[in-house]
Amino acid sequence: MISYKPFFDTLLRKNVTEYELIFKHGVSANTIHRMKKGEAITTKTLDVLCYILDCPVSDIIEHDKTK
């Protein structure tokens, strides 16, 4: 199962808020909501988040084999 826990850890580490992602960078609030619920997002969205946060994909998602 894909986990977005690294994404929320990265936000804290880089001192970026969800509000800033939505209103400054134009990330959809629905995207953030989907990530909180562990639902799928597109690879394009992953690319955008990596660009905004200046990080690799591994700082956004991880694969959890236990679930």
Secondary structure as the mmCIF struct_conf table of DSSP 4:
data_model
#
loop_
_struct_conf.conf_type_id
_struct_conf.id
_struct_conf.beg_label_comp_id
_struct_conf.beg_label_asym_id
_struct_conf.beg_label_seq_id
_struct_conf.end_label_comp_id
_struct_conf.end_label_asym_id
_struct_conf.end_label_seq_id
STRN STRN1 ILE A 2 SER A 3
HELX_RH_AL_P HELX_RH_AL_P1 LYS A 5 LYS A 14
TURN_TY1_P TURN_TY1_P1 ASN A 15 ASN A 15
HELX_RH_AL_P HELX_RH_AL_P2 GLU A 18 PHE A 23
TURN_TY1_P TURN_TY1_P2 LYS A 24 HIS A 25
HELX_RH_AL_P HELX_RH_AL_P3 ALA A 29 LYS A 36
TURN_TY1_P TURN_TY1_P3 LYS A 37 GLY A 38
HELX_RH_AL_P HELX_RH_AL_P4 THR A 43 LEU A 53
TURN_TY1_P TURN_TY1_P4 ASP A 54 ASP A 54
HELX_RH_3T_P HELX_RH_3T_P1 VAL A 57 ASP A 59
TURN_TY1_P TURN_TY1_P5 ILE A 60 ILE A 60
STRN STRN2 GLU A 62 HIS A 63
TURN_TY1_P TURN_TY1_P6 LYS A 65 THR A 66
#
